[in-house]
Amino acid sequence: MKAAIYSRKSKFTGKGESIENQIELCKNYALNLGITEFIVYEDEGFSGKNIDRPNFQKLLSDARERKFDTIICYRLDRISRNIADFSSLINELQDLGLGFISIREQFDTTTPMGRAMMYIASVFAQLERETIAERVRDNMLELAKTGRWLGGQTPLGFKSEAISYFDSEMNEKKMFKLSPENEELKIVNLIYDKYLEFKSLSQVTKYLTQNMIKSKTGNTIWNKRTVQDVLTNPAYVKADDKVLSFFKDQGITVAGNADKKHGILTYNKKKGTKSFRDTDEWIAAISKHLGVIESYTWLKVQNTLAVNKEKAPRMGKTNNVLLTGILKCHKCGSSMKVIHGRTDKDGKKIFYYKCSLKEASGNKRCDNSNVRADELEKVLIKKIEEISSDKGLILKELKAFKENLDISDTASFALENTQKNIKNKKSQIENLVDQLSLNPSISEYIIPQINTLDKEIKALKLSENEIKDTKNDFIQSDMNIDLMLELLKKVSIIDSLDVEEKKLVLNSILDEVTWDGDTGNIDITLWGMRKKKVKFNPIDINKLLHFSKSSRSYCYRISCWP
């Protein structure tokens, strides 16, 4: 009888039962049951909240191949603290006819009572995990109320600085606070001044972009969201009682006493990366760092933002445009964004594509012409229908390329031959080592031969990897061509599809589309087969510009206004 022993420890520390102790206890227990053969699986540094652990997954794989008869662990929570994962494991082991033993809890899965007790224990294991998580969260919130910087992207104008201190038991601890970055704080002050001057996020965004002012990440193209984040961040305000009342009126918990000097940090705002919690779960705490914006200025900005938000027109949805995320500006390479235009005589809203850099800089850093979304999309779809029809050149090229893909057999032969050479040279090294062990005096003759063979093996291994990459490229190319052929069939019925289906087809087929307002040309690059950007020289409008089998990219130019 053979047993699998599984051990796990969350962290590499000296606390708790070590991996070695868990294994030794499991072996002693197994010996008492007459089990003398073991396969040991260890995961150190992994949590029990899920089963995404390398050696645990190896154990499951071996279990399905029935490489052992039972699994032994020191304690139930070494396997998992998640009820669903644990229940699934026990059911799978039962189907495989494998036993499970937890020596601490003395469970026996061969009886109904043993299985029931095990499920109950797993409930408590999950409860323990959730209690620990809740305790950690509560502790973090208590730390937040002290105004410490708890990590994350530092705001524009600040950096994170570590501070050492001693606790009540004279143990040295470390905490973090925000420290000023003076050059960046000049930009913060500029943003507040310009917003009070323009009273418009768009105008401030244009001003910053036009003047090539760098953001926190060094980007000179600003967007309204980034500007708004700076204007609404209370880290900059010199907090007083009026600022604290501003947060209390929103139901936000306030911690600390305002001194008209220090800023405010907010905590517990987000749930995950996108959704926000209710404001009554937020915490606004007086921070350790000094504020830079006077309270009346900061509150005036908040009031102006709120008034402008109420006045802002409710724009119609732009869901019906098809090329968002694909269409680029031919002149500067920026994405083309959708803007609202007038309403036509039938009451239908007209949308335009506009270069995002042109928009952000107030037409200063790019002058590419806007283009009506519906007209551009109509011409684009018509051209794609032409090139993807049964007589279209792209289908012929794809099919011909697929038929000529014969590298697979060649690559397989080369790979097999290379691996044989590596094996032979390794055998030669082993023979030379044997000779050397029998007669060390010949080392001056043997060692150079070993070094030469070792270099040859390394070169062969590089060749082996290159062949494998080539073979994988072939397989991927073959798959991509099949996918492209299927997608191109969809184009023939694209007019019958709804907007979302049209978007899906176009996003799947098109890698990039660029618009040149000076010439009225659209350049199309089909998706799926290229490894690098291919530069091409324009030829006659409405004809294929470039097709390179080495890069497997397909580029077209369309004239929108012939």
Buried (B, 14 or more C-beta within 10 A) or exposed (E): EBBBBBBBBBEEEEEEBBBEEBBBBBBEBBEEEEBEEBBBBBBBEBBBBEBEBEBBEBBBEBBEEEEBBBBBBBBBBBBBBBBEBBBEBBEEBBEEEBBBBBBBBEBBBEEEEBBEBBEEBBEEBBEEBEEEEEEEEEEBBEBBBBBBBBEEEBBBBBEBBEEEEEEEEEEEEEBBBBBBBEEBBEBBBBBBEBBBEBBBBEBBBBBBBBEEBBBBEEEBBBBBEBBBEBBEBBBBBBBBEEBBEBBEEEEBBBBBEBEEEBBBBBBBEEEEEEEEEEBEBBBBBBBBBEBBBBBEBBBBBBEBBEEEEEEEEEEEEBEBBBBBEBBBBBBBEBBBBBBEBEEEEEEEBBBBBBBBBBBBBBBEBBEBBBBBBBEBBEBBBEBBBBBBBEEBBBBEBBEEBBEEEEBEEEBEEBBEEBBEBBEEBEEBBEEBEEBBEEEEEEEEEBEEBBEEBEEBBEEBEEBBEBBEEBBEBBBEBBEBBEBBBEBBEBBEEBEEBEEEEBBBBBBBBBBBBBBBBEBBBBBBBBBBBBEEEBEBEEEEBEEBBBBBEEBBBBBBBBBBEE
